[in-house]
């Protein structure tokens, strides 16, 4: 059984800093980052498809060589 007779509560914030947490919560919302344009996504997807096709064609060519 534990002995709690000598327990002295302190006013120290041992769970990091409550004040810093409150400052984080109360700060104004940051502006959201802008999303990349749709055309950039399309270009990346098209490049990935072309690279994939080149790899598949190369593997087929080497398999039948």
Residue frames as a rotation matrix with the C-alpha (Angstrom) as fourth column:
UNK 1
0.582 0.814 0.000 0.00
0.814 -0.582 0.000 0.00
0.000 0.000 -1.000 0.00
UNK 2
-0.168 -0.650 0.741 1.29
0.611 -0.659 -0.439 3.48
0.774 0.379 0.508 -0.79
UNK 3
-0.044 0.057 -0.997 1.94
0.917 -0.394 -0.063 6.15
-0.397 -0.917 -0.035 1.77
UNK 4
0.027 0.157 0.987 0.52
0.717 -0.691 0.091 9.51
0.697 0.705 -0.131 0.69
UNK 5
0.638 0.259 -0.725 1.01
0.748 -0.433 0.504 11.30
-0.183 -0.863 -0.470 4.01
UNK 6
-0.112 -0.796 -0.595 4.08
0.444 -0.576 0.686 13.18
-0.889 -0.187 0.418 2.78
UNK 7
-0.144 0.115 0.983 2.57
0.986 -0.068 0.152 14.24
0.084 0.991 -0.104 -0.54
UNK 8
-0.194 0.021 -0.981 3.04
0.300 -0.950 -0.080 17.96
-0.934 -0.310 0.178 -1.12
UNK 9
0.504 0.391 0.770 1.23
0.842 -0.024 -0.538 19.28
-0.192 0.920 -0.342 -4.22
UNK 10
-0.510 -0.716 -0.477 3.23
0.494 -0.698 0.519 21.88
-0.704 0.029 0.710 -6.10
UNK 11
0.489 0.669 -0.559 2.19
-0.037 -0.625 -0.780 24.66
-0.871 0.402 -0.281 -8.40
UNK 12
-0.558 -0.746 -0.362 4.74
-0.474 -0.071 0.878 23.67
-0.681 0.662 -0.314 -11.06
UNK 13
0.600 0.700 -0.388 3.33
-0.711 0.243 -0.660 22.73
-0.368 0.671 0.644 -14.42
UNK 14
-0.262 -0.773 0.577 5.02
-0.408 0.631 0.660 19.36
-0.875 -0.062 -0.481 -14.87
UNK 15
0.183 0.392 0.902 3.02
0.646 0.643 -0.411 18.46
-0.741 0.658 -0.135 -17.98
UNK 16
-0.308 -0.436 0.845 5.01
0.914 -0.382 0.136 20.80
0.264 0.815 0.517 -20.23
UNK 17
-0.946 -0.071 -0.316 3.57
0.169 -0.941 -0.294 24.28
-0.277 -0.332 0.902 -20.40
UNK 18
-0.099 0.991 0.091 -0.12
0.891 0.129 -0.436 24.93
-0.443 0.038 -0.896 -20.12
UNK 19
0.226 0.151 -0.962 0.48
-0.032 -0.986 -0.162 28.56
-0.974 0.067 -0.218 -21.00
UNK 20
-0.746 -0.527 -0.408 2.15
-0.436 -0.077 0.897 27.60
-0.504 0.846 -0.173 -24.28
UNK 21
-0.749 0.544 0.378 -0.74
0.649 0.717 0.253 25.30
-0.134 0.435 -0.891 -25.10
UNK 22
0.217 0.868 -0.447 -3.25
0.672 -0.465 -0.576 28.04
-0.708 -0.175 -0.684 -24.43
UNK 23
-0.110 -0.325 -0.939 -1.28
-0.407 -0.847 0.341 30.43
-0.907 0.420 -0.039 -26.62
UNK 24
-0.966 -0.247 0.084 -1.30
-0.048 0.484 0.873 27.83
-0.256 0.839 -0.480 -29.41
UNK 25
-0.414 0.886 0.206 -5.05
0.884 0.446 -0.141 27.30
-0.217 0.124 -0.968 -29.11
UNK 26
0.374 0.637 -0.674 -5.86
0.538 -0.741 -0.402 31.00
-0.755 -0.212 -0.620 -28.94
UNK 27
-0.620 -0.641 -0.452 -3.65
-0.008 -0.571 0.821 32.14
-0.785 0.513 0.349 -31.84
UNK 28
0.250 0.739 -0.625 -5.46
-0.717 -0.293 -0.632 33.20
-0.650 0.607 0.457 -35.00
UNK 29
0.612 0.069 0.788 -5.86
0.308 0.897 -0.318 30.57
-0.728 0.437 0.528 -37.67
UNK 30
-0.473 -0.835 -0.280 -3.06
-0.100 -0.266 0.959 30.53
-0.875 0.481 0.042 -40.21
UNK 31
0.233 0.522 -0.820 -3.91
-0.893 -0.219 -0.393 30.97
-0.385 0.824 0.416 -43.85
UNK 32
0.573 0.012 0.820 -4.23
0.080 0.994 -0.070 27.60
-0.816 0.105 0.569 -45.56
UNK 33
-0.565 -0.819 -0.099 -1.68
-0.125 -0.034 0.992 26.71
-0.815 0.573 -0.083 -48.19
UNK 34
0.169 0.614 -0.771 -2.89
-0.902 -0.219 -0.372 27.01
-0.397 0.758 0.517 -51.74
UNK 35
0.443 0.079 0.893 -3.56
0.093 0.987 -0.133 23.75
-0.892 0.141 0.430 -53.52
UNK 36
-0.707 -0.707 -0.027 -1.48
0.008 -0.045 0.999 22.97
-0.707 0.706 0.037 -56.60
UNK 37
-0.213 0.642 -0.736 -3.21
-0.905 -0.414 -0.100 23.68
-0.369 0.645 0.669 -59.86
UNK 38
0.560 0.559 0.611 -5.17
-0.279 0.822 -0.496 20.91
-0.780 0.107 0.617 -61.55
UNK 39
0.861 -0.258 -0.438 -3.01
-0.433 0.081 -0.898 21.11
0.267 0.963 -0.042 -64.67
UNK 40
-0.153 -0.961 0.231 0.07
-0.966 0.096 -0.242 20.19
0.210 -0.260 -0.942 -62.64
UNK 41
-0.089 0.208 0.974 -1.63
-0.517 0.826 -0.224 17.03
-0.851 -0.523 0.034 -61.39
UNK 42
0.882 0.469 0.044 -2.60
-0.183 0.427 -0.885 16.16
-0.434 0.773 0.463 -64.95
UNK 43
0.520 -0.764 -0.382 0.98
-0.721 -0.153 -0.676 16.63
0.458 0.627 -0.630 -66.16
UNK 44
-0.371 -0.662 0.651 2.41
-0.906 0.413 -0.096 14.47
-0.205 -0.626 -0.753 -63.39
UNK 45
0.239 0.555 0.797 -0.12
-0.287 0.824 -0.488 11.70
-0.928 -0.112 0.356 -64.09
UNK 46
0.950 0.109 -0.292 0.57
-0.305 0.128 -0.944 11.85
-0.065 0.986 0.155 -67.83
UNK 47
0.117 -0.984 -0.133 4.33
-0.910 -0.053 -0.411 11.65
0.398 0.169 -0.902 -67.26
UNK 48
-0.338 -0.197 0.920 3.89
-0.719 0.685 -0.118 8.66
-0.607 -0.701 -0.374 -64.93
UNK 49
0.641 0.639 0.425 1.74
-0.165 0.656 -0.737 6.85
-0.750 0.402 0.526 -67.51
UNK 50
0.800 -0.398 -0.449 4.27
-0.519 -0.083 -0.850 7.50
0.301 0.914 -0.273 -70.29
UNK 51
-0.239 -0.928 0.287 7.17
-0.960 0.182 -0.212 6.28
0.144 -0.327 -0.934 -68.13
UNK 52
-0.058 0.314 0.948 5.16
-0.506 0.809 -0.299 3.19
-0.860 -0.497 0.113 -67.19
UNK 53
0.903 0.429 -0.012 4.44
-0.201 0.397 -0.896 2.41
-0.379 0.811 0.445 -70.83
UNK 54
0.419 -0.834 -0.360 8.10
-0.777 -0.125 -0.616 2.80
0.469 0.538 -0.700 -71.77
UNK 55
-0.411 -0.564 0.716 9.11
-0.864 0.492 -0.108 0.41
-0.291 -0.663 -0.690 -68.99
UNK 56
0.296 0.605 0.739 6.48
-0.265 0.796 -0.545 -2.18
-0.918 -0.034 0.396 -70.01
UNK 57
0.941 0.015 -0.338 7.47
-0.338 0.096 -0.936 -1.94
0.019 0.995 0.095 -73.68
UNK 58
0.055 -0.998 -0.037 11.14
-0.936 -0.038 -0.351 -2.34
0.349 0.054 -0.936 -72.71
UNK 59
-0.329 -0.120 0.937 10.40
-0.661 0.738 -0.137 -5.43
-0.675 -0.664 -0.322 -70.63
UNK 60
0.677 0.629 0.381 8.34
-0.121 0.606 -0.786 -6.99
-0.726 0.487 0.486 -73.43
UNK 61
0.736 -0.469 -0.488 11.05
-0.615 -0.160 -0.772 -6.20
0.284 0.869 -0.406 -75.96
UNK 62
-0.290 -0.915 0.279 13.73
-0.951 0.243 -0.190 -7.82
0.106 -0.321 -0.941 -73.79
UNK 63
-0.027 0.353 0.935 11.51
-0.492 0.810 -0.319 -10.85
-0.870 -0.468 0.152 -73.13
UNK 64
0.842 0.439 0.313 11.06
0.048 0.517 -0.854 -11.58
-0.537 0.735 0.415 -76.85
UNK 65
0.525 -0.711 -0.468 14.60
-0.850 -0.461 -0.254 -10.72
-0.035 0.531 -0.846 -77.89
